[in-house]
Amino acid sequence: KAPFSWAGYKRREGDMGSEDLSPATASKVAAALRAAAYEESEIDYFRTLHPMAIYRALQYSKALSSREQAALRPNIDIQLARQANMRAWPIREAEGMREYYRIEKSASAEQVDQLVSAMCDMYLDSARLENYRRLERTYVEDLSAQPGVETAWEKKRRFNVEALGLPSSTMAMDIDERNPRMAQKMMRYMQSEDVLIFVGAAHIGGPMGLLKIFRDNGLRVERLQ
């Protein structure tokens, strides 16, 4: 699986650009990116990309998340798979990065504007930023202490709303709309070989969770202690 790269957000003909953000949102972008510790050259580069890159740049900023809380960063699943791959099993993709970027860019202009605006507002409010860091620590510690797959989706939804100020609907783009395609690939692999799947916890449960899709397709799901 190719690593996460900002180059995946390069604009193609017809793609939304930063100039398509509302004036209110666009006016906050540079200040928010500076607060996120990006250099001016990086800020200029992000502005040439699809605006979802600005949203992710703010969400994945090193100024926001510590290295210990890397579970909130992109592609952590494939990193864990490589670390655990002691038997040199082949690593296959449930979702390629090309598909990931396609889904990101398919968000409506209204959705993108809302996401970018919410992240900018957090960076430009020191009290909210400190509250985010507190909630992030709690969220990661809670997932580590009680990694129940049935509750991870709801914990992620609540974190998005309470810490990031995002609408609950972001769960559809980040999780629910991706799961059916990922599950179909996984089930194809299962038909021909033994597989060990690494996936973000929020993908497992929830209204369109992988376990539900597996059960709906006649697979037996058991929890091993």
N, C-alpha and C positions, 0 to 999 in steps of 0.2 A: 504494500500500500504506500503510495507516495505521501510524503510528509505534508502537513499543513503549510501553505505558502500564500503570502499576500498576492502573489502573481495570479492565483486562481480567480481573483476578483477583477482582473483586467476587463475593461469594457469592450463589448462587441457591438456591432451595429444594432441599434434599437434598445440597448441597455440604458437603465436609469443612470444619471450622473449626479454628482454633488450639487450641480446647479439646479437640479429638480427638487431639492429639499425646500421646504417652506422657508420664507425669509426669517421667521422667528427661530427656526432650528439652525439654519445655515449660519446665523450670527453667533451661535454658541460653539460651533465646532472647533475652531482654532484654539480658543481659550481652554476648552475641555481637554483637547489633545495635549496642550502644554501642561495642564494639571496632571495629566497621565504620564508625564515625563518623556514625551516624544520630542525629538529635535525638529527644527523648522524644516529641514530637508525631508524628514519622514512625514510631517504634516502635509507638505506640498505633494508628496507621493500619494498619500491616502486620498487626497482630493481628486486625483486623476482616476481612481478606481471606482467601482460600483460602491454606493454609500453603505452597503452592508459591511464593507471592509472597515469603515469608520466605527460602526457599531461593535464589530468584533475587536477592533483595536482597543477600544475603550474597555470592553469586557475582559479582555485577556492581557491588559497592561500589567507589566511587572510592578508598577506602582500600586496596583490594586490587590494582586494575589501573591502570596509568598510561595516559595518553591515547595514547601511542605504541603501546600494546598493545591497540588497540581491536578487533583481529580477534577477541578473545574476548567482545566485547559483542554484544547482540542486534541484528538488523537491519542488520548491516554490509554485507550483500549488496545491499540496496536502496539504501543510501547510495552504494556504489560505482557502482551502475547509473546513478544520477542524475548523478554526477560525470562518467561516461564517455559520457553521452547527448548527444554533440556533434551528432548528426544529428536530434535531436528525434524519435527513434522512440517509439512508444507503449510505456509500461511496463506489463506485465501481471503478475499474481500467479501464482506457482506454488503458493503456500500463503498464504491470507489470515490476518490476525491472529486473526480469530474462530476459525479452525480450530486455530491455534497454542495459544490459551488452552484450547480444548476438550480438546486432547491433554494439555496440562499437568494439567488437572483430572481427567483420567481415570486418573491414577496411583492405585494402591491406597493405603490408609491406611498400610500397612506400608512401601511404597516411599517415600512422602512423609516419614514419620517417620525413615527411614534417611537420606534425603538431608539433611533439616534438621539432624539430629543430627551427621552427618559435618562439615557446614559449621560448625556451632557449635563443635565440638571443635577445629577448625583455628584459629578466631579466638581461642579461649581458651588456646591453647598457643603462646607466642611463638616457640619453636624451629620448630614446624611452619609457622607463618605466614611466617617468614623463608625456610624451605625452599621454600614455595609460590612466593614471589616469585622465588627463584633458578631454580626449574624453569620458571616462566612465561616468564622471559627466554629461557631455553634453548629452550623449545618454540617461541616466536614466531620466534626467530632461525633455528631449524632449518627451520621451514616456509618462511621467506623465502629461505633459502639453497638448500634442496632441496625445492621445491614438488611433489614427485612425487605424483600423484593416487592411485597405487596404495598408497602408504604413509600417507597423511594420516589415514585412518580409524584405523589401528593407533596412530599417534602420539597421536591424540586420546584413544583408549581408555587408553593408558598414562599420559597426563597426568592423566586423571580419577582413575585408581587411585593413582598415585604422589604427585601434588600435592594432590588434593582428598580423598583417602581414600574415594572413591566406589566402589561395586561395578561390575564390568564391565557388568552388566545395564543401567546407565543409558544405554548406547549404543543400546539398543533403543528407549527412549522418545525420546531426543534425536535419533536419526538413522534407524535402520532401519525403524521403524514409520511414519515420515513419508515416506520416499523413494518408495514405490509410488504414493501419491496425488499427490505432486509430479510424478513422472515421467509419469503419465497426462495431467496437464494440459499438461506441456511437449510431449508428443508430439502432442496435439491442436493446439497452436499451430504445431508444425513442419509439419503437413499443409497449412496454408494460407498460410504466410508464412515469410520468413527470420527467424530469431531469434538473439539473443545472450543467453546465459544467465549470470547471476551467481548463484553458490551457494557456501556454505561448503565448503571443501576436503574435510572429512570426509564430506560427502554423496556424493562422486564415486566413491570406491572402497569397499572393504569387502564383506562378505557380501551385503548388500542395496543395493549402491551404484548410483547412477544409470547408470553406464556398463554395468554388468551387466544392468540392467533394459532399457536401450536395445538391447543386443545380443540379449537373450532375445526381444525383440519384432521382431527382423529388421532393425534399423537398423545401418548401417555406421558404425563409430566409428574415426576416424583422429586421431592426434596430430599437430598442426602445430607445427613448430619456430619 
